[in-house]
């Protein structure tokens, strides 16, 4: 009888050990699976990052006009942060912009670019020097800006006949709700021009910034790395 009780206890204990071992094995297998999945995703991400191919926009289309405010004192910092008055974008993004310029020409307009690729160090300057209450209008350097990837462009329209900038509900770099694409103020004509610009840009794989009618991010922005190369070295 005693032997039977001992054998039964050993069986129960062995069964318990097996259950614990199976649980540990399951947990280890799950961790290994998640790690392998993470490595695979990281590898995929690395493989999809494209090489930098920044190009100067006007070299692809000289009819695109420039007004590079950050190369002048005419900006929210009241000082120049660019040494050169140029605009760059990743080549596929720039080519998309050329197509848009051709399309708006048929409506009597041309594109007027305020900014394209922006070195990360300039984004850091903006963040550090802007009024903290206005930081919603500038990118956090911790995560970087789409401008740093060469996949964002700030622009508006100009009239081909007169060469004059088209009037929008507010000026470029206005840090208020007047800059929102959804802003209902301003004149009917100003809103019409703004909405036309947004519509044509979004038909060509750009998305307007929710707080800046002039700022457009290209859909492939995640395929490029954040850069901090000054214009002088491009």
C-alpha positions in Angstrom: 0.0 0.0 0.0 2.8 2.4 0.9 4.6 1.6 -2.3 1.5 2.4 -4.3 1.2 5.8 -2.6 4.9 6.5 -3.3 4.5 5.5 -6.9 1.4 7.7 -7.3 3.2 10.7 -5.7 6.1 10.2 -8.1 3.7 10.0 -11.0 1.9 13.2 -10.0 5.2 15.0 -9.4 6.6 13.8 -12.8 3.4 15.0 -14.4 3.8 18.4 -12.8 7.4 18.6 -13.9 6.3 17.8 -17.5 3.6 20.5 -17.4 6.1 23.1 -16.1 8.6 22.1 -18.8 6.0 22.3 -21.5 5.0 25.8 -20.3 8.6 27.0 -20.3 9.1 25.5 -23.7 6.0 27.3 -25.0 7.2 30.6 -23.6 10.7 30.3 -25.0 9.3 29.3 -28.4 7.0 32.4 -28.4 9.9 34.7 -27.5 12.0 33.2 -30.2 9.2 33.6 -32.7 8.7 37.3 -31.8 12.4 38.0 -32.0 12.6 36.4 -35.4 9.6 38.4 -36.6 11.2 41.6 -35.2 14.5 40.8 -37.0 12.6 40.1 -40.2 10.7 43.4 -40.0 13.9 45.3 -39.2 15.7 43.6 -42.2 12.7 44.5 -44.4 12.8 48.1 -43.2 16.5 48.4 -43.8 16.2 46.9 -47.3 13.5 49.4 -48.3 15.5 52.5 -47.3 16.4 54.2 -50.5 19.7 56.0 -51.2 19.8 59.7 -51.1 19.1 61.2 -54.5 18.4 64.8 -53.8 18.1 67.0 -56.9 17.7 70.7 -57.4 14.1 71.3 -58.4 14.7 74.1 -61.0 17.2 72.0 -62.8 14.4 69.7 -63.8 11.9 72.5 -64.5 13.1 76.1 -64.7 9.5 77.4 -64.8 9.0 76.5 -61.2 9.6 79.7 -59.2 11.5 80.0 -55.9 11.0 82.2 -52.9 13.3 80.5 -50.3 12.4 82.6 -47.3 14.9 80.7 -45.0 17.8 82.1 -47.1 16.6 85.6 -46.2 15.4 87.5 -43.1 11.8 87.3 -44.4 10.8 84.4 -42.1 9.5 83.8 -38.6 13.1 83.9 -37.2 13.9 87.2 -39.0 17.3 85.8 -40.0 18.7 83.5 -42.7 19.3 79.9 -41.8 20.2 78.7 -45.3 23.4 79.9 -47.0 22.0 79.2 -50.5 18.6 80.1 -52.0 17.9 76.7 -53.5 15.3 74.0 -53.2 16.0 70.2 -53.3 13.8 67.1 -53.2 14.4 63.4 -53.7 14.4 62.8 -57.4 11.1 60.8 -57.6 9.4 63.4 -55.5 10.8 66.2 -57.6 9.6 64.4 -60.8 6.1 64.2 -59.3 6.2 68.0 -58.7 7.2 68.6 -62.3 4.1 66.7 -63.4 2.0 68.9 -61.1 3.5 72.1 -62.5 2.6 71.0 -66.0 -0.9 70.3 -64.9 -1.5 73.7 -63.2 -0.1 75.5 -66.2 -3.2 74.4 -68.1 -5.2 76.4 -65.6 -2.9 79.5 -66.0 -0.8 78.9 -62.9 2.7 77.8 -62.0 4.3 76.5 -58.8 6.1 78.8 -56.4 8.3 76.9 -53.9 9.2 78.2 -50.5 11.1 75.2 -49.2 12.0 71.6 -49.9 14.7 69.5 -48.3 15.7 70.9 -45.0 18.8 69.8 -43.1 18.0 68.3 -39.6 20.1 70.9 -37.9 17.8 73.6 -39.2 14.8 71.8 -37.8 16.6 71.8 -34.5 17.1 75.6 -34.8 13.4 76.1 -35.5 12.4 74.0 -32.4 14.8 75.7 -30.1 14.0 79.3 -31.1 10.3 79.3 -31.8 7.9 80.4 -29.1 7.0 77.2 -27.2 3.3 78.0 -27.7 3.9 77.8 -31.4 5.8 74.5 -31.5 2.8 72.7 -33.0 3.8 74.5 -36.3 7.4 73.1 -36.3 8.7 69.6 -36.3 10.2 68.0 -33.2 13.9 67.3 -33.9 13.6 64.1 -31.8 11.6 62.5 -34.6 12.7 64.8 -37.4 10.7 66.3 -40.2 9.6 65.0 -43.6 11.5 67.9 -44.9 14.7 66.3 -43.5 14.0 63.3 -45.8 13.7 65.5 -48.9 10.1 64.4 -49.3 8.1 67.5 -48.1 7.6 70.7 -50.0 6.2 74.1 -49.0 4.6 75.9 -52.0 1.8 77.9 -53.5 0.7 79.0 -56.9 1.6 82.0 -59.0 -0.2 83.4 -62.0 1.5 82.8 -65.4 0.1 85.9 -66.9 1.3 88.4 -64.2 3.9 86.3 -62.4 2.2 87.3 -59.1 1.7 85.0 -56.2 -1.9 83.8 -55.8 -3.7 85.1 -52.7 -4.5 82.4 -50.2 -6.4 82.7 -46.8 -3.1 83.6 -45.1 0.6 84.1 -45.8 3.2 81.4 -45.8 4.4 80.4 -42.2 1.4 82.0 -40.5 1.3 80.3 -37.1 -2.4 80.3 -36.5 -5.6 78.5 -37.4 -5.7 80.6 -40.6 -3.1 78.2 -41.9 -5.3 75.2 -41.5 -6.5 73.6 -44.8 -9.9 73.5 -43.1 -10.0 77.2 -42.2 -13.3 78.8 -43.4 -12.2 82.4 -43.1 -10.7 84.6 -45.8 -12.4 85.3 -49.1 -14.3 82.7 -51.2 -11.7 83.1 -54.0 -8.8 82.6 -51.5 -10.3 79.4 -50.2 -11.0 78.2 -53.8 -7.4 78.7 -54.8 -6.1 76.9 -51.7 -8.5 74.0 -52.2 -7.5 73.7 -55.9 -3.8 73.5 -54.9 -4.5 70.9 -52.3 -6.7 68.8 -54.7 -4.1 68.8 -57.5 -1.3 67.9 -55.0 -3.2 65.1 -53.5 -4.0 63.7 -56.9 -0.2 63.3 -57.3 0.6 61.3 -54.1 1.1 64.3 -51.8 -0.8 64.8 -48.6 -1.4 68.3 -47.1 -0.3 69.0 -43.5 -3.3 69.4 -41.2 -2.1 72.7 -39.9 -0.3 74.2 -43.0 -2.1 74.6 -46.3 1.3 75.1 -48.1 3.0 72.0 -46.6 2.8 68.7 -48.6 4.3 65.3 -47.7 4.9 62.7 -50.4 3.6 59.2 -49.8 7.0 57.6 -50.1 8.6 59.7 -47.3 9.3 56.6 -45.1 11.6 55.2 -47.8 14.2 57.8 -47.1 16.4 58.6 -44.2 16.6 61.8 -42.2 19.6 63.8 -43.5 21.6 66.7 -42.2 23.6 67.6 -45.2 24.0 71.4 -45.8 23.1 72.8 -49.2 26.7 73.6 -49.9 27.6 69.9 -49.9 24.8 68.8 -52.3 
